[in-house]
């Protein structure tokens, strides 16, 4: 059974735990949180599919990725998936089940990207890891049996934050990936906002980082030219205002965008990751993926 503090954190928001000063304030509490995130993964998967682990070379470092392929030999769309967990936790293993679910139910290739975690690695380390790994996948798609004609990016929580930042940087960078869409689930979009401050303070060095070009997607100077954007958020999550404002700004910038509110939940990532029960968020994500890739 998941520890009570962990459930409260994700379902009702960090504000409930602010009185507990030890949370993420010591190496021991950070390690405990990391263990809790890893424990979300079920002991046995529901989805037996082909999975390939690979370490890819990037400038000055190597990053792990995991490729999930559905049945069939035809070239299928590619969905990059970026894990969340508060900038400080999460891995390919902790998010394995949700990637399997998205692969099977959408019938697309899912590629999960790992990145270096805070506080050991501060801004812009994870930004660069996610963007550079995505660029590498785009450049090497043919050898990997991945489609670039249908190529999209998704993530939950912090992973959705990196998704949005990557979409912005790709728009601004010559030769970058061309995304069919981006899918944001339970997103954190403001590096300096009131939500998730305990986590953000462990990643960002200062206000300069937060207000840098890709530090806070919500406050980007320019949102036009982004790919179609789908957003799934919880009715009671503390980052809801960020998500709603971001979507409003996208529409003002003439970006095709759609939102879905998962009623009666907060930052419901425990259910999202474990897939112990299929939730409305799961079903809507599959519908958005199929719509974004124009699949039957």
GISUL-V633450 format. One record per backbone hydrogen bond with DSSP energy under -1.0 kcal/mol. NH is the residue of the N-H (numbers start at 1). CO is the residue of the C=O. If there is no record, write none. Layout:
nh=NH co=CO
nh=NH co=CO
This chain:
nh=7 co=3
nh=8 co=4
nh=9 co=5
nh=10 co=6
nh=11 co=7
nh=12 co=8
nh=16 co=13
nh=17 co=14
nh=20 co=17
nh=21 co=19
nh=23 co=20
nh=25 co=22
nh=30 co=26
nh=31 co=27
nh=32 co=28
nh=33 co=29
nh=34 co=30
nh=35 co=31
nh=36 co=32
nh=37 co=33
nh=38 co=34
nh=39 co=35
nh=40 co=37
nh=50 co=69
nh=52 co=67
nh=54 co=65
nh=56 co=63
nh=58 co=61
nh=61 co=58
nh=63 co=56
nh=65 co=54
nh=66 co=112
nh=67 co=52
nh=68 co=110
nh=69 co=50
nh=78 co=150
nh=79 co=109
nh=80 co=152
nh=81 co=111
nh=82 co=154
nh=89 co=85
nh=95 co=91
nh=96 co=93
nh=99 co=95
nh=100 co=96
nh=101 co=97
nh=102 co=98
nh=103 co=99
nh=104 co=100
nh=105 co=101
nh=106 co=102
nh=107 co=103
nh=109 co=77
nh=110 co=68
nh=111 co=79
nh=112 co=66
nh=113 co=81
nh=114 co=64
nh=118 co=87
nh=121 co=117
nh=123 co=203
nh=125 co=122
nh=128 co=124
nh=129 co=125
nh=130 co=126
nh=131 co=127
nh=132 co=128
nh=133 co=129
nh=134 co=130
nh=135 co=131
nh=136 co=132
nh=137 co=133
nh=138 co=134
nh=139 co=135
nh=140 co=136
nh=144 co=140
nh=145 co=142
nh=146 co=141
nh=152 co=78
nh=153 co=181
nh=154 co=80
nh=155 co=183
nh=156 co=82
nh=157 co=185
nh=159 co=156
nh=161 co=157
nh=162 co=158
nh=163 co=159
nh=164 co=160
nh=165 co=161
nh=166 co=162
nh=167 co=163
nh=168 co=164
nh=169 co=165
nh=170 co=166
nh=171 co=167
nh=172 co=168
nh=176 co=173
nh=180 co=151
nh=182 co=228
nh=183 co=153
nh=184 co=230
nh=185 co=155
nh=186 co=232
nh=188 co=157
nh=193 co=190
nh=200 co=196
nh=201 co=197
nh=202 co=199
nh=203 co=200
nh=204 co=200
nh=210 co=206
nh=211 co=207
nh=212 co=209
nh=218 co=189
nh=219 co=216
nh=220 co=217
nh=226 co=223
nh=229 co=256
nh=230 co=182
nh=231 co=258
nh=232 co=184
nh=233 co=260
nh=235 co=262
nh=236 co=265
nh=240 co=237
nh=243 co=239
nh=244 co=240
nh=245 co=241
nh=246 co=242
nh=247 co=243
nh=248 co=244
nh=249 co=245
nh=250 co=246
nh=251 co=247
nh=252 co=248
nh=253 co=249
nh=254 co=251
nh=255 co=250
nh=258 co=229
nh=260 co=231
nh=262 co=233
nh=268 co=266
nh=269 co=267
nh=272 co=268
nh=273 co=269
nh=274 co=270
nh=275 co=271
nh=283 co=279
nh=284 co=280
nh=285 co=281
nh=286 co=282
nh=287 co=283
nh=288 co=284
nh=289 co=285
nh=290 co=286
nh=291 co=287
nh=292 co=288
nh=293 co=289
nh=295 co=290
